[in-house]
Each structure stands twice: as structure tokens, then as C-alpha cells.
Amino acid sequence: MPRKSLNDKARAIDQVLTRIYGKKEIEGEEDPLDTLIETILSQNTTDKNSHRSYLALKRKYGSWDQLLDEDPVKVAGIIRSGGLADIKAERIIGALRFVKEKTGKLDLGFLKSMSSSEAEAWLAQMKGVGPKTRGIVLLFSLRMPAFPVDTHIHRVTRRLGLIGPKVTREKAQAELARLVSSKDFYNFHINIIEHGRAVCRARNPRCDVCRVSGYCDYLRSLERAR
């Protein structure tokens, strides 16, 4: 599909999803370091489990500085409910140590003075901080244009035909960012996730009640196969 047609299709889908799920705006200020740690915890688990792990860390440690010399095994025990605890503990401690070594303190506020590409490149130096994690920090905390892609967004946008069937999550971030205005990134991001959870589920998608089914390549392929 030509780029202009894809842009029109994405904007139309965004408008429909906004009517269904409401207009989403970023509220309050999120500390970028907090967001980084919570997003690392969210990898390969549910929001509920990752948030539980994040709160457990917050309760145990009065500040992130207390984690710098902590035993990863102990941290893993605290965040066990979020899954992949050993890997995430190493990544969190590694990220904190990297920030401290590079800047002299545990604060990512300086990224706000950079361009979005510069800020992403800086975050990319940390082990285990992939495109989705970087995108969430940029969009949610730094208010910079980024379109993070999780499993729901990857699945839904692929079914809708906004990205190709073989496009990876990393490439999807760049492709989807070109389809809607940067001011709509947050709204579109959140509403696609909501739609993926409520309707366009991984198993047994509810195509019969989907209000963007008229734009859906997946549904048309099912109808042709009948």
C-alpha cells in the first residue's frame, strides 16, 4: 500500500480507537530513571506482575543508590514475581552502575536537553535496554517523539496491515512513527494496546465486535479463505 494510503488508514484507525477508548494524555511527571527500571521489569510479563515487582523494590530500597552494590541474587529474590528475575536483576544493577559511572549520579534528567535521537543513542549503550524500553522512557518520561512497540501493538498493527507480516518490533517502531503525527503517538500507542487486550487478542480475536474491522487485512484474509 502506498505510504499516503497507509497514513490515511492509520489516522482513521486512530480516530475510531479514540472514540471507543477515549483520548489519552500523559499526566504528571514520570522520573526517567524510575521509568527505565519499571520498563526493564515489564519485559516478558504482565503489567500487574511488573508493577508488583517495582513496588517491592521501592519498599525495600529507599533510593536507587542502595542498589549499586547490592547482590543481584538478593534483588532477584525481591522481583521474583515478575519473571526472569535473575536476568532483570543484573540488567537493573548494570543500568544503574552505568548511569552513575557516566554521570556521577543516578539521574537521567539531563537527557531532556538532548534531541530524541541523541537521548535514544545514550540509552542504547546500556545492556538489556532495547528499542521498546528506550521508546517508553523517551515517550512517557521525556515527552520526546517515540513509538514503542510491545506484543499487543506488534500483533494488532500487523493484523491491520499497518506493518508487513515480517516486520520486526524494532523496525515497526520506525514504520509506525511515520504513520501518525508525533503529537498523537501516546494516544495511538495506549489505545492500540487497549484494543489488543479487549478485542484483538492473540487467541480468539473478537472480530465480530471489532469496530476497526473495516480496515483489517487479517479479517479480509479470513473471509477470502472461507
LOGUDREN-895132 format. One record per residue (C-alpha): x, y, z. Coordinates in steps of 0.001 Angstrom, whole numbers, plus 500000, padded with zeros to 6 digits. Layout:
LOGUDREN-895132
XYZ/...
***
This chain:
LOGUDREN-895132
500000500000500000/501353503472499149/502656505500502086/499919508145501740/497221505477501899/498848503916504964/498972507328506645/495283507860505923/494455504382507190/496438504890510417/494776508243511092/491334506745510500/492056503852512873/493410506287515463/490194508318515283/487976505250515709/490004503900518631/489916507318520288/486121507360520058/485998503899521651/488651504188524359/488921507933524843/491649510491524263/494810509618526172/497109512328527502/500304511965529515/499533513110533034/502036514202535656/505796513841535565/507482510468535479/511100510256536559/513014508769533602/515168506557535824/512076505169537568/510517504559534156/513653502802532930/513695500412535884/509979499683535749/510173499048532000/513054496604532439/510849494811534972/507965494756532457/509899492721529897/508138489427529104/505499489708531815/502191491411532551/501867494999533755/500370493721537001/503342491461537763/505952494029536760/504344496769538848/504233494440541852/507958493818541445/508639497537541051/506759498389544241/508607495636546086/511925497206545071/510714500642546130/509674499312549534/512975497519550103/515325500283548974/514971503909549997/516876505063546921/518317503515543775/521816504280545143/521298501433547620/521121499002544708/524517499890543243/526473497414545373/523633495001546066/523917491280545388/521931490509542203/520720487274543821/519052489261546594/517442491645544106/516224488700542051/514504487301545116/512606490546545604/511401490768541987/510746487051541513/507014487563540848/507787489440537625/509564486535535931/513118486350534507/514222487717537878/517917486797537586/518284488476534198/516322491570535212/518256491999538456/521532492003536525/520149494453533969/518811496863536588/522005496920538615/524060497190535424/521979500119534181/522272501943537498/526022501441537606/526334502657534030/524404505842534770/526479506501537911/529779505882536140/528884508102533179/527258510998535025/528413510795538628/524859510485539948/521665508488539470/519633510900537404/518560510812533761/517082514298533748/519970515541531605/518522513617528643/515821516278528353/518397518675526929/519185516272524082/517366515557520857/515285512384520806/517862510603518638/520702511641520966/518775510535524055/517944507180522494/521574506642521473/522675507343525042/520168504872526494/521153502268523901/524602501981525477/523100500065528405/522911496278528211/519357494971528131/517826498357527272/516252497573523915/514166499630521488/510867499243523357/512403500167526702/514151503190525187/510963504247523437/508942504122526647/511476506263528513/511531508773525661/507754508986525240/506476508603528801/509123510466530798/510990512741528426/507970513674526266/510000513015523136/508655511557519888/508975507777520047/506586504935519270/507392501949521499/506088498636520204/505068495848522575/503489492482521746/499969493939521547/500948496764519194/503030494444517023/500150491967516718/497360494497516154/499174496693513646/500334493642511706/496787492298511515/495501495697510432/498143495862507725/499871498972509043/503110496988509025/504099493994506946/503804490408508217/507581490022508564/508383493410510091/510204493054513408/509234495012516512/512304497215516170/511520498104512563/507843498526513449/508732501365515816/510200503382512965/507455502477510489/504571503284512839/506209506559513871/505922507682510252/502210506956510022/500742509371512577/501685512792513869/504116512750516797/501535514581518929/499304511510518577/501955508911519464/500931508464523091/497200508307522359/497631505846519482/500117503723521461/497857503333524514/494631502789522558/496149500090520349/497267498279523494/493769498572524968/492273497259521738/494741494372521709/493725493370525219/489978493816524833/489262492804521240/492223491946519003/493505489257521337/496326486873520464/493957483926520679/490365484082519538/490287487719518397/486768489166518661/486471490202515024/482676490164515251/482657493162517599/485739494948516280/484958498490515180/488087498821513063/487461495552511214/486762497513508030/490464498373507919/491710494909508855/493825492850506439/493654489858508784/489852489716508667/489820490072504889/492246487154504594/489931485039506761/486940485939504623/488796485069501410/489749481682502866/486125480732503517/
***
